[in-house]
Amino acid sequence: MTGNGRPLVVSVIVADGLVGSFGLGVAAEVFGYDRRAMGLPLFDFGLVASAPGVVHTDTGIAVTVEHGLERLAVSDIVLVTAWERFDRVPPVELLDSLRAAHARGALIVSHCTGAFVLASAGLLDGRRASTHWRYAGELAARFPQVEVDAAVLYVDNGQIVTGAGTAAGVDTMLHLVRREWGAAAANALAREMVVPPHRDGGQAQFIDTPVARCEDDLLGVVLDWARGHLAEEITVDALARRALMSPRSFARRFKITTGTTPHAWLLGQRLAAAEALLEGSDAPVEEIARLVGFGTAAGLRDQFTRRRGVSPRAYRKTFRASVAGRRPVPEEVSVGAPTVQLHRHWPGAGRVGGDETGVETGLGQPA
């Protein structure tokens, strides 16, 4: 909710027979309820279509759409959940409305094959983007100016976020909540949805090869141990010994099971632990750095700024829960203002390199 009490306007673009039931449900779950008690702002959630009325999802469920494309002119967040038939070219007026929303600063999010709509509007030109792994080749072939990444769960370009297929919509939305309103809000929402707040790895772990369940084997025990000893120096050799494996076998099994490397996984765990302490404790940054295993405040600041786009102190100032448990809200923007750029004032808007992927495979060399 903005400073003048106006809810953030969230619009989901749908088209008859093309919108995905699952993606629509995920969007409604995140933005369709009053979740201010979790630290989220109030949302004005609505469906948008070129021709309002009754449309059908990909599974035939009838949905009533009340808003036309004019709502995109006052939307703060615009979502395209899917575009299930590639022989249906998005209407020109829809593409024009998307381009206009992007030009004035709205946050644009796609899920699954919704990336095809953004690509058709030219919004992904020169950018990395994700879509369902099954259709990544089609997206790359039709839009060679787009750098398609089939390995990740989502790609964050700041103002544009693209998510992979089906359940990756949950990962994308939780990442967005974490980026804009903090780890506490994302974790609370994940608990409400009964899903993990963050999944390690990317789409590669869901292609052909089934994923081993860490909680059912020795590797899961080792990962639980590592989470409880982040302050210590943790090496691959030490983890391998606990798993009763050679370092090479452990690294191979780790990658197969989690989709990422031990180094990248540990870095992600340490950053998540630092976020929680910055939000929920008065501990100095130096002490937090020691507790989560970065050793020095400089080490924490370097990694935190590189991966989160803000310094630890700035993150704490923005996301520290107040006495009432309410999270700071984006600054005031009037309804119908010519430019809506709320996300530019939210953490994550100015991240290093301009993008962030949902799998941190580049954070370290495989063991």
N, C-alpha and C positions, 0 to 999 in steps of 0.2 A: 504494500500500500504506500502511496506517495505521501509526501509531507502534508498535502491538503486533504488527505482522507480518501483520495480517489484510488480504487483498486487498480492493480495492474491488469490491463486488458490482454487476455490470451485468446487467440483465435486458431482453431484447427481447420485447415482446408480439406474439404471432402468433395468427392465426385461420385456419381451414381455407379455402383458396381466396382469401384476402384479402391475405395478406402478400406484399409485393413481393420478388421474387428479388434484384433489384439492391440494394435497400435493406438486405436481410438480409445480403448479401455485404459491403457496405460496413461495416456494424456489426461483423461478424465479423473483417474485416480490421483494424479499429482496435483492438477490445477482445478479440479471441479469441486473440491471440498474446502471448507473453512478450516485451515490448519494453522491458524495464528498461534495456537497454544504450543506448536512445535517450533516456532520461530520463523515461520513463513509469513509473507504479507498476504493480504486479502486479494484474491483474483476475481476478475470478471471473465468467466470462462464461457466460450460460445463456439458454435460450429458455423463455418462459412462455406458457401457454394456459389458458383457462377449463377445458378438458378435456384434460389431457396425453395424449399418444399420437402417432400419425402424422397430420400435417396436410400440406396441399399448398399450394405457393406459387401465385402468379397464373399462372405458366407450367406448372404441373402437377408440379413437382418435389416428391417426397415428403421430408418432414423429420420426424424423431422429436423430440418435445418431452417432456422429462423432468420439468418443473416446473409446478406449478399456481400459482394466483394468490397463494398464501400466501408465495411467495418475494418478492413486492413489499414485504412488511412488513419485510424486512431488506435491501432493495436501496438502493444509494447513487445509482445512475443507472438510470433507466427510459426505454426507447426504444420508440416506436411507429413502425414503418417505413412502413406504408401500410394503407389500408382501402379496397380497390379497388371495392367494390360499395356504393353509397349506399343500396340497398334493405335492407341488412343493418344493423339497429340494434345498436350495441354492447351486450352483455349488461349488466344492471344491476350484477351482481357485479364485472364488470371496471371499470365506471365508479366504483363505490364504492371499489375497491382503488386506483385511480389518485388519487382525491381524498384517500384516507388517506395514500398515499405522499407526495403533495404537501404535505399538512398537517404531516407530521413532518419535512419538509425535504429529501426526495429531489430530485435534479435530474431534470427531465422533458424529454425531447427527442422531437420528432416530425419525420418526414421525409415529404414529398409529401402524400398524402391522409391520413396519420396525424393531421394537424391536425383532421380531422373528429371523431376520437375524443376528442381533448383538448377540443374545443368542446362535444361532447356531454356531457362531464363538467363543463362550466362553468368549466374552468380557463383559458379564453381570454377570458372576459367582461371587457370594458373594457381589453383588451390588443391591441396590434398583433400580427399573425401573418402568416406566409407559408405558401403551399402552391403546388402546381403551377399555373402561370398558366392552364392550361386549365380548372381547377376553382375558380379564385378567385371567380368570379361565383356559383357554386353555394354555396360556403362562406359568402359574404357574404349571400346570400339566405336561407339556412337559419338562420344565426346572426347576426342584425343587431347584436347586442351586441359582436361581434368586429370590430375594425378590420383588415380584410384588406388587405395590401400585396402586390400581384401583381408589383411591379417588382424586388423584392430577392431575393437568393439565400438569405437567412436573416434571422430577427429574433431578437435576444438580449434577453430580458426578465429576465435574471439567473437565476432558478430554473427558468424555462421557456424553451426554445429551439425555434423552429419553422423547418424548412428547406423549401425549394421542391422542385421535382420532379427525379427521377432523379439525374443527376450532381451536382445541388446538394447531395445527401446527402454527397458527398465534401467540398464546401466547408464544410458545416455541421460535420462531424466535425473537420476540420482547424482550424476556428475554435475549436471547443470545446477541442481539445488545446492550441492556442496560448493560450487564455484561462486554462486551468487549470494547465498545466505549462510554458508558455513557448514562445518562438519557436524555440529550438534544437530542442526535441522535435518541434514541428509541422513544421519544415523537414526534419528527419531522416526523419520518417514520410512526408512528401510525396515525398522522394527514393526511399524504399522502394517507395511505391505508383506511382512514375513519373508524378506529376501535379504541376502548379504548386502551391506552397504557398498562394497566394492569387490569386484571379481578380478583376481589377478589374471594376466595373460590376455589373449585376444581370440579372434575367430578361429585361428589356426587350431586351437585345442578342440573345436567343435566340428571339424571337417574330417569325415571318414573314421578317424581313430577315436574310440570312446575315451572319456576322461576318467581316470581312476579317482575314487573318492578318498580324499586325504584322511578323513576322519575314521576310515575303516582300516588303515594300515599303519605301519611304523612311521612312514613319512609324515603322516598327520600328527603323530606324537612329537616328532622332531620339530615341526613347524610351530606347534603349541609351545614347546620349550623355548624356541627362539623368540616368540612374541613376549614371553615372560622374562627374557634376559637381554633385552635390547641395549641396556647400558654397557654390556660387556663386549669385548672384541669377539666377533663371531666370524669364523672362517669357514670356507667350504670343507676343508679337511676336518674341522671339528664337527660340523653337521653330518658329514659322511660317517664319521666314527660312531655317532649316536644312532645313525640309521643302519649300522653294521654293513656298510658298503665301502667300496673304494671310491675316492673322490670322482673319478671319471664316470663310474656307474651311477653315483649319486646325482651328478650334474645332469646326466642324460635322463634319468628317471624324473628328476625335478622338472626339467623342461617339458617332458611328455605330460606330466601330471598337471602342472600349473600354467604352462604356456609361456613361461618367462624364465629368466636366469635367477640363481640364488642371490646374486648381487642386486639385481633390479627389485626382486621381491623384498629383500631386507630394507632397501632404501624406501620403498613404498610403505612398509610397516613403520619405519622410523618417522617418516613425514606425517603419517596418520596419527601416531602417538603424540608428535609435537603439536599438531593441530588441536587435539583434545586437551592437552595441558595448557596451551595458549588461551583456549576458550574457557576452561573450567578451573583454572588455578591462578594464584598470585605469584607463582614461582618465577624468578628472574629468567631471562632468556639463557643466561649462562648455565643455570641449573637445569633447565629443560634440555639444553644441548647435551649435558652430561647424562641425564636420565634416559634419553632415547638413543644414545650411542653415537652422537656426532662429535663428542669430545669437547669441542670449543664452541663458543658463540659464533665465531667466524665461520666454522664449518657448517653450522645450522643455517646461518644467514645465507651462505652461498647456495646450498642445496635448496633451501626453501624459496629463495627468490628466483632461482632458475626454474623450479618445477611449479611454483604457485603464482609467480608473477608479482608478488609483493613481499616485503620484508616481514619477518616474524612479528616485529613490533606493530607494523601497520595492520597485519592480519588481526592481532589481538585487539587493537583499537577499534577495528571495524566489527569484529564478530564476537567480542567478549559479551557473554550473556549479562544482562542487567539484573538487578535485584528481583525484578518481577518476572524474570525469565523471558523477556521479550527481546527480539533481535532488532538492531537498527534497520530502518527501511530506506529504500532508495530516495533520493531527493526529489523535491516537488517538480512535477511536470504537468501543465494544464491540459485538460481534455482538448483534443483537436489541435494541439500545438504543431507548428510546421515541422519541428524536429523532435523526435523522441529518442534519446540516446542513454537511457537509464543504465544499460549494461556497461557503458564506458566509465561509469563511476563505481561499478561493482568490481570486487577483486577478480582478476583473471582477464580483464579486458586488455591489459597491456603486457601480456606475458612474453617472455623472451622468445624470439624467433617467430612469433605471431601465430603459433599453433601448439596444440598439445594433443597427444594421442592417448587412447584409452589403454594402451599397453606400453610399458616403459622398457621395451627391448633394447633401447639405445643407451640405457643408463650405465651399462658396464659390459665388459667382455664376458662371454660365456666361460664358465670354469672349465 
